[in-house]
Amino acid sequence: MHCDQPEVLRVRGQLRHVLNQVAKAIKPLRQNQPLVNLILSGHSHCLEHIRTLETGHADSHLDWIVCGGSGASLRRQRRAGAQIIE
C-alpha cells in the first residue's frame, strides 16, 4: 500500500546499498544465488511474501516474509494486485 512513498523508497534504497556492500565484502556468489536464504521481519498489520527477481544488485532473488497481525484479522494491503514491479 505504501510502496511508492518517498520514505519507503529511501529505506529500500538504503537496504539495497547495505546488501551491495555485504556482497562486495564476501566471496562472489554463483549466478542467481541469493545473498541470504530467507529474511523474516514483522509489521503490525500485514502478511506478505516478497520474492525479488534479478535487480542487478545484491537484493536479487531474495525471499522475504513479513509476518504481522499478532493474531488479529489481517487487512488487504493493495487493491491493485499482488505484484509490484520496481
N, CA, C and O atoms as CSV, one atom per row, in Angstrom:
chain,resi,resn,atom,element,x,y,z
A,1,MET,N,N,0.814,-1.184,0.000
A,1,MET,CA,C,0.000,0.000,0.000
A,1,MET,C,C,0.864,1.258,0.000
A,1,MET,O,O,0.485,2.271,-0.588
A,2,HIS,N,N,2.013,1.200,0.649
A,2,HIS,CA,C,2.878,2.375,0.760
A,2,HIS,C,C,4.117,2.280,-0.125
A,2,HIS,O,O,5.071,3.033,0.071
A,3,CYS,N,N,4.118,1.373,-1.088
A,3,CYS,CA,C,5.331,1.034,-1.826
A,3,CYS,C,C,5.918,2.179,-2.640
A,3,CYS,O,O,7.101,2.140,-2.978
A,4,ASP,N,N,5.133,3.188,-2.962
A,4,ASP,CA,C,5.680,4.282,-3.775
A,4,ASP,C,C,5.903,5.570,-2.984
A,4,ASP,O,O,6.179,6.619,-3.566
A,5,GLN,N,N,5.783,5.490,-1.659
A,5,GLN,CA,C,6.014,6.679,-0.844
A,5,GLN,C,C,7.512,6.936,-0.718
A,5,GLN,O,O,8.296,5.990,-0.644
A,6,PRO,N,N,7.921,8.216,-0.694
A,6,PRO,CA,C,9.348,8.555,-0.669
A,6,PRO,C,C,10.124,7.908,0.474
A,6,PRO,O,O,11.252,7.461,0.266
A,7,GLU,N,N,9.550,7.846,1.672
A,7,GLU,CA,C,10.293,7.257,2.790
A,7,GLU,C,C,10.480,5.753,2.609
A,7,GLU,O,O,11.495,5.206,3.043
A,8,VAL,N,N,9.532,5.080,1.982
A,8,VAL,CA,C,9.666,3.651,1.701
A,8,VAL,C,C,10.750,3.433,0.644
A,8,VAL,O,O,11.557,2.512,0.761
A,9,LEU,N,N,10.765,4.273,-0.375
A,9,LEU,CA,C,11.790,4.168,-1.415
A,9,LEU,C,C,13.180,4.436,-0.850
A,9,LEU,O,O,14.146,3.803,-1.274
A,10,ARG,N,N,13.299,5.366,0.101
A,10,ARG,CA,C,14.600,5.631,0.729
A,10,ARG,C,C,15.068,4.438,1.548
A,10,ARG,O,O,16.245,4.083,1.497
A,11,VAL,N,N,14.167,3.812,2.304
A,11,VAL,CA,C,14.536,2.625,3.088
A,11,VAL,C,C,14.973,1.505,2.155
A,11,VAL,O,O,15.977,0.837,2.401
A,12,ARG,N,N,14.214,1.303,1.086
A,12,ARG,CA,C,14.564,0.259,0.114
A,12,ARG,C,C,15.923,0.536,-0.521
A,12,ARG,O,O,16.722,-0.383,-0.700
A,13,GLY,N,N,16.186,1.783,-0.860
A,13,GLY,CA,C,17.478,2.151,-1.436
A,13,GLY,C,C,18.624,1.930,-0.463
A,13,GLY,O,O,19.699,1.474,-0.855
A,14,GLN,N,N,18.396,2.255,0.812
A,14,GLN,CA,C,19.435,2.051,1.830
A,14,GLN,C,C,19.700,0.563,2.039
A,14,GLN,O,O,20.850,0.145,2.169
A,15,LEU,N,N,18.633,-0.235,2.071
A,15,LEU,CA,C,18.799,-1.683,2.214
A,15,LEU,C,C,19.577,-2.247,1.034
A,15,LEU,O,O,20.456,-3.090,1.216
A,16,ARG,N,N,19.264,-1.792,-0.168
A,16,ARG,CA,C,19.991,-2.244,-1.357
A,16,ARG,C,C,21.474,-1.887,-1.238
A,16,ARG,O,O,22.338,-2.699,-1.567
A,17,HIS,N,N,21.766,-0.677,-0.769
A,17,HIS,CA,C,23.154,-0.238,-0.596
A,17,HIS,C,C,23.881,-1.140,0.408
A,17,HIS,O,O,25.012,-1.555,0.156
A,18,VAL,N,N,23.250,-1.443,1.532
A,18,VAL,CA,C,23.869,-2.306,2.546
A,18,VAL,C,C,24.132,-3.696,1.986
A,18,VAL,O,O,25.217,-4.244,2.182
A,19,LEU,N,N,23.160,-4.273,1.294
A,19,LEU,CA,C,23.353,-5.605,0.726
A,19,LEU,C,C,24.448,-5.604,-0.339
A,19,LEU,O,O,25.202,-6.571,-0.443
A,20,ASN,N,N,24.546,-4.541,-1.127
A,20,ASN,CA,C,25.633,-4.436,-2.109
A,20,ASN,C,C,26.989,-4.407,-1.416
A,20,ASN,O,O,27.940,-5.026,-1.895
A,21,GLN,N,N,27.091,-3.690,-0.285
A,21,GLN,CA,C,28.347,-3.626,0.452
A,21,GLN,C,C,28.711,-4.994,1.035
A,21,GLN,O,O,29.878,-5.385,1.021
A,22,VAL,N,N,27.720,-5.714,1.542
A,22,VAL,CA,C,27.967,-7.062,2.068
A,22,VAL,C,C,28.455,-7.974,0.949
A,22,VAL,O,O,29.399,-8.740,1.141
A,23,ALA,N,N,27.822,-7.897,-0.214
A,23,ALA,CA,C,28.217,-8.736,-1.349
A,23,ALA,C,C,29.657,-8.458,-1.767
A,23,ALA,O,O,30.374,-9.378,-2.159
A,24,LYS,N,N,30.085,-7.207,-1.690
A,24,LYS,CA,C,31.468,-6.868,-2.037
A,24,LYS,C,C,32.455,-7.434,-1.020
A,24,LYS,O,O,33.585,-7.776,-1.371
A,25,ALA,N,N,32.027,-7.532,0.242
A,25,ALA,CA,C,32.914,-7.970,1.319
A,25,ALA,C,C,33.100,-9.482,1.377
A,25,ALA,O,O,34.061,-9.964,1.977
A,26,ILE,N,N,32.202,-10.226,0.765
A,26,ILE,CA,C,32.320,-11.683,0.792
A,26,ILE,C,C,32.636,-12.190,-0.606
A,26,ILE,O,O,32.586,-11.435,-1.577
A,27,LYS,N,N,32.961,-13.469,-0.699
A,27,LYS,CA,C,33.328,-14.022,-1.996
A,27,LYS,C,C,32.145,-13.972,-2.958
A,27,LYS,O,O,30.996,-13.963,-2.517
A,28,PRO,N,N,32.400,-13.941,-4.238
A,28,PRO,CA,C,31.318,-13.880,-5.224
A,28,PRO,C,C,30.397,-15.090,-5.117
A,28,PRO,O,O,30.840,-16.204,-4.840
A,29,LEU,N,N,29.122,-14.850,-5.340
A,29,LEU,CA,C,28.126,-15.912,-5.312
A,29,LEU,C,C,27.914,-16.469,-6.712
A,29,LEU,O,O,28.203,-15.804,-7.707
A,30,ARG,N,N,27.409,-17.689,-6.777
A,30,ARG,CA,C,27.029,-18.250,-8.069
A,30,ARG,C,C,25.884,-17.427,-8.642
A,30,ARG,O,O,25.141,-16.788,-7.896
A,31,GLN,N,N,25.744,-17.439,-9.931
A,31,GLN,CA,C,24.670,-16.689,-10.593
A,31,GLN,C,C,23.316,-17.127,-10.039
A,31,GLN,O,O,23.057,-18.320,-9.879
A,32,ASN,N,N,22.471,-16.169,-9.754
A,32,ASN,CA,C,21.119,-16.366,-9.231
A,32,ASN,C,C,21.082,-16.945,-7.824
A,32,ASN,O,O,20.018,-17.354,-7.360
A,33,GLN,N,N,22.224,-16.990,-7.134
A,33,GLN,CA,C,22.220,-17.431,-5.745
A,33,GLN,C,C,22.000,-16.202,-4.870
A,33,GLN,O,O,22.744,-15.228,-4.986
A,34,PRO,N,N,20.995,-16.227,-4.000
A,34,PRO,CA,C,20.735,-15.054,-3.175
A,34,PRO,C,C,21.825,-14.841,-2.134
A,34,PRO,O,O,22.504,-15.783,-1.728
A,35,LEU,N,N,21.980,-13.612,-1.716
A,35,LEU,CA,C,22.958,-13.262,-0.691
A,35,LEU,C,C,22.596,-13.909,0.638
A,35,LEU,O,O,23.482,-14.321,1.387
A,36,VAL,N,N,21.319,-14.002,0.936
A,36,VAL,CA,C,20.822,-14.684,2.133
A,36,VAL,C,C,19.704,-15.624,1.705
A,36,VAL,O,O,19.083,-15.423,0.661
A,37,ASN,N,N,19.444,-16.658,2.516
A,37,ASN,CA,C,18.418,-17.638,2.160
A,37,ASN,C,C,17.002,-17.156,2.439
A,37,ASN,O,O,16.089,-17.439,1.664
A,38,LEU,N,N,16.810,-16.437,3.527
A,38,LEU,CA,C,15.476,-16.002,3.905
A,38,LEU,C,C,15.588,-14.808,4.834
A,38,LEU,O,O,16.455,-14.765,5.707
A,39,ILE,N,N,14.706,-13.841,4.640
A,39,ILE,CA,C,14.623,-12.686,5.526
A,39,ILE,C,C,13.256,-12.738,6.194
A,39,ILE,O,O,12.233,-12.858,5.519
A,40,LEU,N,N,13.241,-12.647,7.515
A,40,LEU,CA,C,11.997,-12.598,8.274
A,40,LEU,C,C,11.908,-11.252,8.961
A,40,LEU,O,O,12.870,-10.799,9.581
A,41,SER,N,N,10.761,-10.615,8.853
A,41,SER,CA,C,10.554,-9.366,9.573
A,41,SER,C,C,9.092,-9.267,9.949
A,41,SER,O,O,8.272,-10.067,9.497
A,42,GLY,N,N,8.767,-8.300,10.765
A,42,GLY,CA,C,7.401,-8.139,11.218
A,42,GLY,C,C,6.866,-6.764,10.879
A,42,GLY,O,O,7.609,-5.815,10.629
A,43,HIS,N,N,5.551,-6.698,10.883
A,43,HIS,CA,C,4.848,-5.437,10.681
A,43,HIS,C,C,3.491,-5.584,11.366
A,43,HIS,O,O,2.999,-6.701,11.528
A,44,SER,N,N,2.903,-4.506,11.756
A,44,SER,CA,C,1.741,-4.569,12.633
A,44,SER,C,C,0.468,-5.105,11.988
A,44,SER,O,O,-0.388,-5.616,12.710
A,45,HIS,N,N,0.297,-5.020,10.691
A,45,HIS,CA,C,-0.997,-5.386,10.125
A,45,HIS,C,C,-0.931,-6.063,8.762
A,45,HIS,O,O,-1.893,-5.990,7.998
A,46,CYS,N,N,0.161,-6.708,8.446
A,46,CYS,CA,C,0.197,-7.341,7.132
A,46,CYS,C,C,0.957,-8.659,7.176
A,46,CYS,O,O,1.778,-8.898,8.063
A,47,LEU,N,N,0.664,-9.498,6.204
A,47,LEU,CA,C,1.391,-10.738,5.974
A,47,LEU,C,C,1.748,-10.740,4.498
A,47,LEU,O,O,0.866,-10.707,3.640
A,48,GLU,N,N,3.040,-10.780,4.203
A,48,GLU,CA,C,3.486,-10.721,2.814
A,48,GLU,C,C,4.603,-11.724,2.570
A,48,GLU,O,O,5.388,-12.028,3.468
A,49,HIS,N,N,4.663,-12.227,1.360
A,49,HIS,CA,C,5.823,-12.972,0.882
A,49,HIS,C,C,6.354,-12.183,-0.306
A,49,HIS,O,O,5.699,-12.081,-1.342
A,50,ILE,N,N,7.522,-11.639,-0.146
A,50,ILE,CA,C,8.145,-10.845,-1.197
A,50,ILE,C,C,9.255,-11.675,-1.808
A,50,ILE,O,O,10.116,-12.182,-1.089
A,51,ARG,N,N,9.251,-11.819,-3.107
A,51,ARG,CA,C,10.313,-12.529,-3.822
A,51,ARG,C,C,10.842,-11.575,-4.886
A,51,ARG,O,O,10.122,-11.192,-5.808
A,52,THR,N,N,12.104,-11.199,-4.744
A,52,THR,CA,C,12.674,-10.295,-5.735
A,52,THR,C,C,13.198,-11.084,-6.920
A,52,THR,O,O,13.597,-12.241,-6.789
A,53,LEU,N,N,13.189,-10.452,-8.053
A,53,LEU,CA,C,13.739,-11.039,-9.269
A,53,LEU,C,C,15.145,-10.488,-9.464
A,53,LEU,O,O,15.743,-9.985,-8.513
A,54,GLU,N,N,15.674,-10.570,-10.654
A,54,GLU,CA,C,17.005,-10.022,-10.949
A,54,GLU,C,C,16.913,-8.497,-10.934
A,54,GLU,O,O,16.226,-7.902,-11.765
A,55,THR,N,N,17.603,-7.875,-9.991
A,55,THR,CA,C,17.577,-6.417,-9.875
A,55,THR,C,C,18.871,-5.776,-10.352
A,55,THR,O,O,18.947,-4.558,-10.515
A,56,GLY,N,N,19.896,-6.609,-10.575
A,56,GLY,CA,C,21.205,-6.067,-10.912
A,56,GLY,C,C,21.983,-5.671,-9.664
A,56,GLY,O,O,23.056,-5.074,-9.759
A,57,HIS,N,N,21.443,-6.003,-8.498
A,57,HIS,CA,C,22.072,-5.670,-7.223
A,57,HIS,C,C,22.063,-6.901,-6.329
A,57,HIS,O,O,21.567,-7.959,-6.717
A,58,ALA,N,N,22.615,-6.754,-5.130
A,58,ALA,CA,C,22.684,-7.873,-4.186
A,58,ALA,C,C,21.328,-8.216,-3.579
A,58,ALA,O,O,21.224,-9.184,-2.826
A,59,ASP,N,N,20.296,-7.449,-3.886
A,59,ASP,CA,C,18.953,-7.784,-3.395
A,59,ASP,C,C,18.172,-8.638,-4.399
A,59,ASP,O,O,16.947,-8.726,-4.320
A,60,SER,N,N,18.872,-9.257,-5.329
A,60,SER,CA,C,18.240,-10.149,-6.316
A,60,SER,C,C,17.909,-11.494,-5.693
A,60,SER,O,O,18.645,-11.998,-4.845
A,61,HIS,N,N,16.801,-12.066,-6.120
A,61,HIS,CA,C,16.423,-13.446,-5.789
A,61,HIS,C,C,16.279,-13.687,-4.294
A,61,HIS,O,O,16.644,-14.755,-3.802
A,62,LEU,N,N,15.750,-12.705,-3.565
A,62,LEU,CA,C,15.530,-12.849,-2.129
A,62,LEU,C,C,14.094,-13.266,-1.836
A,62,LEU,O,O,13.160,-12.851,-2.521
A,63,ASP,N,N,13.937,-14.085,-0.818
A,63,ASP,CA,C,12.624,-14.399,-0.265
A,63,ASP,C,C,12.512,-13.682,1.070
A,63,ASP,O,O,13.366,-13.837,1.942
A,64,TRP,N,N,11.466,-12.906,1.221
A,64,TRP,CA,C,11.290,-12.064,2.394
A,64,TRP,C,C,9.881,-12.301,2.922
A,64,TRP,O,O,8.905,-12.064,2.211
A,65,ILE,N,N,9.771,-12.765,4.154
A,65,ILE,CA,C,8.478,-12.980,4.785
A,65,ILE,C,C,8.259,-11.863,5.798
A,65,ILE,O,O,9.059,-11.679,6.715
A,66,VAL,N,N,7.182,-11.129,5.628
A,66,VAL,CA,C,6.766,-10.099,6.580
A,66,VAL,C,C,5.556,-10.667,7.289
A,66,VAL,O,O,4.500,-10.849,6.684
A,67,CYS,N,N,5.711,-10.949,8.577
A,67,CYS,CA,C,4.612,-11.565,9.322
A,67,CYS,C,C,4.047,-10.557,10.308
A,67,CYS,O,O,4.791,-9.890,11.026
A,68,GLY,N,N,2.762,-10.456,10.333
A,68,GLY,CA,C,2.126,-9.489,11.218
A,68,GLY,C,C,0.738,-9.916,11.590
A,68,GLY,O,O,0.305,-11.021,11.264
A,69,GLY,N,N,0.047,-9.050,12.266
A,69,GLY,CA,C,-1.322,-9.302,12.655
A,69,GLY,C,C,-1.475,-9.655,14.116
A,69,GLY,O,O,-2.526,-9.404,14.705
A,70,SER,N,N,-0.449,-10.230,14.710
A,70,SER,CA,C,-0.480,-10.599,16.135
A,70,SER,C,C,-1.750,-11.351,16.499
A,70,SER,O,O,-2.304,-11.160,17.582
A,71,GLY,N,N,-2.206,-12.200,15.599
A,71,GLY,CA,C,-3.402,-12.985,15.860
A,71,GLY,C,C,-4.685,-12.294,15.450
A,71,GLY,O,O,-5.751,-12.910,15.473
A,72,ALA,N,N,-4.606,-11.031,15.075
A,72,ALA,CA,C,-5.793,-10.297,14.665
A,72,ALA,C,C,-6.065,-10.522,13.175
A,72,ALA,O,O,-5.215,-11.034,12.446
A,73,SER,N,N,-7.215,-10.146,12.757
A,73,SER,CA,C,-7.570,-10.231,11.348
A,73,SER,C,C,-6.657,-9.326,10.528
A,73,SER,O,O,-6.409,-8.183,10.913
A,74,LEU,N,N,-6.158,-9.824,9.406
A,74,LEU,CA,C,-5.277,-9.040,8.549
A,74,LEU,C,C,-6.105,-8.359,7.473
A,74,LEU,O,O,-7.092,-8.916,6.992
A,75,ARG,N,N,-5.702,-7.159,7.099
A,75,ARG,CA,C,-6.440,-6.446,6.066
A,75,ARG,C,C,-5.683,-6.486,4.752
A,75,ARG,O,O,-4.458,-6.605,4.732
A,76,ARG,N,N,-6.416,-6.388,3.661
A,76,ARG,CA,C,-5.811,-6.357,2.335
A,76,ARG,C,C,-4.935,-5.108,2.230
A,76,ARG,O,O,-5.356,-4.017,2.614
A,77,GLN,N,N,-3.730,-5.268,1.716
A,77,GLN,CA,C,-2.771,-4.174,1.662
A,77,GLN,C,C,-2.811,-3.397,0.358
A,77,GLN,O,O,-2.521,-2.201,0.330
A,78,ARG,N,N,-3.166,-4.069,-0.707
A,78,ARG,CA,C,-3.021,-3.438,-2.015
A,78,ARG,C,C,-4.150,-3.883,-2.931
A,78,ARG,O,O,-4.274,-5.074,-3.215
A,79,ARG,N,N,-4.956,-2.975,-3.388
A,79,ARG,CA,C,-6.089,-3.322,-4.246
A,79,ARG,C,C,-5.669,-3.502,-5.702
A,79,ARG,O,O,-6.413,-4.088,-6.488
A,80,ALA,N,N,-4.488,-3.010,-6.072
A,80,ALA,CA,C,-4.055,-3.010,-7.469
A,80,ALA,C,C,-3.458,-4.337,-7.914
A,80,ALA,O,O,-2.991,-4.437,-9.048
A,81,GLY,N,N,-3.456,-5.348,-7.072
A,81,GLY,CA,C,-2.897,-6.638,-7.455
A,81,GLY,C,C,-1.743,-7.035,-6.568
A,81,GLY,O,O,-1.246,-6.234,-5.776
A,82,ALA,N,N,-1.321,-8.271,-6.703
A,82,ALA,CA,C,-0.320,-8.830,-5.812
A,82,ALA,C,C,1.120,-8.517,-6.231
A,82,ALA,O,O,2.022,-8.602,-5.398
A,83,GLN,N,N,1.357,-8.164,-7.475
A,83,GLN,CA,C,2.722,-7.933,-7.941
A,83,GLN,C,C,3.041,-6.462,-8.001
A,83,GLN,O,O,2.239,-5.650,-8.464
A,84,ILE,N,N,4.236,-6.125,-7.523
A,84,ILE,CA,C,4.737,-4.755,-7.599
A,84,ILE,C,C,6.025,-4.804,-8.402
A,84,ILE,O,O,6.949,-5.540,-8.054
A,85,ILE,N,N,6.091,-4.047,-9.446
A,85,ILE,CA,C,7.278,-4.001,-10.293
A,85,ILE,C,C,8.001,-2.695,-10.015
A,85,ILE,O,O,7.409,-1.619,-10.097
A,86,GLU,N,N,9.296,-2.792,-9.684
A,86,GLU,CA,C,10.091,-1.599,-9.395
A,86,GLU,C,C,10.341,-0.832,-10.671
A,86,GLU,O,O,10.995,0.211,-10.647
